Amino acid sequence: MIRFMKCPPNIALHHLALCLGAMICALLSVTRTDADSTEPVREPLYHESLRPQFHFTARYWDEYQLHPPNHHEGWINDLNGLMVHDGEYHLFAQRWWSAWLHAVSTDLIHWRELRPAFGKDEEYGGTQSGGGVVDIHNTSGLGDGITPPMLAFWSSTDNLNQCISYSLDRGRSWTKYKSNPVLVHPYRDPNVFWYEPDQKWIMILYGPADQSQPVTAYGFNGENNDAHELRTFTPGEWTCSAVRLFENGRVTATDPSDTSESQLDIVKQHLSSEALFIGAKSDQSESLRGDVAEILVYDRPLSDEETDAAITALQSKWGFIATPQPPDLPTDGLVLQLDPQSAAIDEEGRVSSWNSPIGQSPQYSQPDSAKRPKFVEAALGSRPVIRFEGRQFLSGKPVLTAGDDSFTLIALWRRNDANGSQVVFEQNSMTRQTGARAALLSVSHQTTENVYLLFSSKNLLDWQKLDTVIPDSFECPDMFELPVNGDPNEQKWVVVDGNGDYLLGRFDGRHFTTETPKQKGDYGRNFYATMTFANMPTTDPRRVQLAWMRGWDDYPKNMPFNQQVSFPCELTLRRLPSGIVMCRYPITEIEKIYGESYRFDAHPITPGHNPLSALHGELFDIQVTLDITKSDCTEIVLNIKGNTVRYDTQRGIIESCGSSAPLPPRNGLVDIRVLVDRLSVETFGNHGEVSITNIAYQDNTQPHLAIRPISGKAHIVTMTVHKLNSIWNQPSDKYAPPHHAHTF
């Protein structure tokens, strides 16, 4: 059943706007009808209708295609090797290990993309993520005595060899070091910085802990929205399991022993209704080697009591337990029941089709006899089972409605080996789409804890491992020192995880000592693989961070780019009542692209009064300071072209495009800042205490801005709205936009 409540209003509006936008852009991109060309009509580069105008996106060079996939021109992901050299900021990023993309800027705002710096080869495969340094003192010996070499550290695609490329001409050409690798150690993403007290270089590397252990578990797979390892199982033994997904994204896995749960991003989940597969994934990349006795699917999440009843009923039916009066199977919402007794068998004893007597009586079949599973008599007591031996599957019509986000998947199954991921059954699309899958998936692998490891070097070429492990860390590390409240006498080391979360602690050149639990770096859905500029000029010691706004299938299908980079933010440590917090706040250089500005001072707002009703546009920097002590509304809401930012005055919570974070007032005041681009809304609370980064489409049927209080009045201390200009208008070193201010 479809549950429309899963989408916040802005998401629903987004889908409407996206559909309308797609229709319009499809008309704009009508293919030519002449015999010479079928290429879509191109909009001017950087000025395509949906390309972000003050966020960096990758360009095409020789390969023009709409919605380019990873490895192709126009795609961008992890930030790499951010550095400053000879008056230029250098931005490097992944084209999914095929190449390091490269762009330069003189102001961190206006960027000029160069041809990729370097890329994959036959010897080391791809060039995965890593950091970069400017070797000012030529410790590596790779310089020419005149120009300090720029070094980029990257991992080969075997996740073992750590390599370097270097440049002697301000990054315009790059050479792979002839004696690569400089370090042989799993896994990847080496990031390097200078440790001044010991006059040495430090590398932080995502790698494995020293000991490993086997993991065999099952859970839910929603395609890039997963909870794989909810409950454990034993290969060769039967498992009776129920996986439930709820409207709020809660996902549970229940077996006779217990229930475990996790949380999915329900906004990403949008189930496809193309096909249902048993024994394999829709693209056959995951296949079951084991047996299936029975499958049940409900179009709603069963209650805990109903789940227990269903599991007990199956166990009793199949002889695992003896119950004088076993409970009946719940029937409300049951849309699929498959028992081997209803299977059709070919002359070779294989299952040609498996039929369900429930609902529309769906049938799951396999026309290719070589891919049919076996029908095994008396395999479980006196009852038959269906045996899959890898690359065998049955498929047929789906039973859950497209877009359904709440259901129950139950199976009695046995997996025979401990090799890789194997799907028991799933409803899915025929092509990979985020959130389109609902699978009962089992996984088996040797696991080691994901950790960061530290190495040191005097020359950037020879590395020694340090006796430090930073636990519970995954991919794309960053590590640096920051003063607390700007005090140079109180410094903390920060270790940033791949998802932007961070630890604070001490570092003495050999050991990192954690002093805080991991804290949130950003509360949004689209924030990953961050990196900071490591060698800012001594006259400008800021720590500036960029992030990949990861959104696998969230970017427009009718544009020649895919993915984007967050707006540059300065990182600072601030001591708050809750402890020391790393704050993210847009760099002041944003003022370079200010256009017209509107200011409202000491302004009470009542329901029905919208002081922003005259403001139209698509690029904004909105700053609002609220006096909570003089406001009696329950909420204050900003409507930004179909997207919503709201502050709950009673609970002290800010929500932006469906993502929420705690934001208590400071001295009775709450500061909210919102950056709005064509495909993003970035929200900051209390000057960076909270950061929320989300992909967000604009609804052009709602052209103006709106601010409104709910159930009372709101007192605005000050509100400023700056219209923003495109960063692509003129070269960065010549750009000086007009700035007109209006005060109300």
C-alpha positions, 0 to 999 in steps of 0.5 A: 500500500502507498503511504504518502505520509513518508514525504515531507511536503517539500519532497512531494512538491519537489517531485511535482516540480521535477516532473514538470521540469523534466517535461519542459527540459525534454521539450527544450532538448528535442533531438534534431530531425535532420539526417546529419545529427541526433545530438540534443540541443545543448545549453551553454556550458555552466548555464544549463537550466538546472546546473548549480550556480555557486556550487562547483560541478564537473564539466564535460570536455569531449564526451557530452551526455546527460546524467553522466554515470561515474567514470564519465565526464561530468561526474564528480565525487570525493574531494581530494588533495585540496591545497594552496600554491602560488596564489591559487587554490587547487580543488581535486576530486574523483571521477570515480577512480578513473581520474583526479579532476582539477580546478583552480581559483584565486578566491575559493568562489570562482573556479576554473576547471582544468583537464584532469590531472592524472588517472588510471593506468595498466600498472596500478589500475585506478587512482582512488582518493587521497590528499595532497601537499606542497613540499615547500622545502623539497624534502622529497627531492622531487623538486627542481630547486626552483619550484616546490613540487606539488604531491598528490597521494592516491591509492591503487584500486587493489586497495593495497598500494599507496602511490604519488603523482607530482607536479613542478608547474603549478599543477598544470602537468603531473608525473606518476612517481617512477618508484611507486608505491611509496607504501604497501598497506591496505586499504586506501585514501591516504591524507598527508600533513606536516607535523611541525614539532617533529619536522616530519610528515604524517599520513592518516590512512583508512585501513584494517585493524590487525585482527579479523573475524567472520560475519554471517548476518542478514537484514534489509537491502534497499539499494544504497539505503541498507541495514544488511547486518541486523541478525546473525545466522549460521551457514547450513542451518535453517533461519526463520526471519521477518524483516519489517520496514516502517513509515518512519524508516525504522527497519527490524529483523526478527527471528526466534531468538530476538529482534534487532533494528536500525534506521533507514533514510525513508526519503530515499526509499521509493520501491520499484514495482518492476519485478520480484525475484526469488533466489537472486537479485534482479541483475543476477549479481547476487545469487542464493546457494541454499534452500527456501521452504516458504515465503510470505509478504505483507503490504504492511509492517506486522505488529510485534505480536503478529510477527511472533505469531507468524514465526511461531506458525511457520516453525510449527508447520515445518516441524521446528517446534511442537505446539499443541495449538500453534497460532494462525498466520496473520492474513490481513495484508498478506499479498504473497505466500509461496510453499513448495507444494504449489510449485510446478516441476519439469521432467528433470525435477526442477521448478519451472514455476512457483505459484501463490494462492494469495491475492492476484495469484502471482506466478514466478517462473524460469523459462531457461531450464538451466537456471531453474532451482531444484525441487527436493523431496523430504528435505525438511522432515517430510516436506519438500524445499526449493534448492538454489545452487547459484545463478538460479532464480525465479521471477515474476510480477511484484506484489507490493505497490510502487513507492510502498515504504512499509511492509513485511518480508518473511522467509524460512531459508537456509544458506549453505556457504559463507561466501559473499552476499546472497539474496533470498528474495526481493522486489526491485527494478531491473536497473540499479536505482537508489531506494528501489529495492526491498530485499531479504539479504544475507551477507558473509565476510571476514571483517576487521574493524574499520580504523584509521592508521598513522604513518610518519616520514621525513621525505614523503617517500619512505613511511613508518607505521606509528603505534596508533589506531583510531577506531570506528572510522571509515574512508576519506580521513582528514586530520588537523589542529584547531584552536578553541575559541580562537585561543592559540594556547588551547588547541585540539586535534580533529579527526574527521570521518568519511561521513563528516563526523569527527573526534577531538583529541591530543596528538604528540606526533606518535599517538592520537588520544581521543578525548570526546565521543564522535560528534556530528559534522553535518545533519543532512542527507548529502554530505560525504568525503570531506576535505580541508585545505591543509596549507592555507597562507600564514596570513590566512590560517583558516581551515576551509572544508568542502564536501561531496554532496553525494546523492546517487540518483538524486541529480537531474536526468536531463543535465550534462553533469552529476553530483556537486560540491558543497559551498566552502565553509570555515571550521572552528572549535567553540566551547558551548555548554554541551562541550567543545563543538566544531562549527561549520560556517560559509566563508566570508568570500561569499560576499563577492557574489552578493547582488541586491540585499534586503534588510529587515530590523526589529520586525515582529511577524504575525500569521498572514504577514510575509515580509518576503513576499516581494522577493523573487529569484533562485540564488539566495543567502538568507540570514535570520536572527530570532528573539525567542524570549519575545516570540510566542509562536510554536514554530517559525517557517521559511518557505523557499521555492518549495523547500522548508526550513522550520524552527521549533521554538518549544523543542529547540529543533531546526529542520531543513528539507526533512533533516533535523538537528538540536539547536537551543537558543543562545542568550534567548537568540537563534541564528538561522542562515540558509544558502539556496542554489538551484539544487541545494539548500544548506542550512546553518544554525547559531553561526555554524553550531549546526550544519545541514546539507541537502540536495533540494530542487526548486519549485518554480511555481512558488517564485517568492520567498515566505516566512511565517510563524505558526500559532503566534507571533515571531520577533525578528531581531534582524533578517537579511536576504542577499540575492547571489550572482552566478560564479560562472559570469566572469573570471574570478580575479576580475569579478566585482559584482554590484551590491545594492542594499535595501532596508525595510 
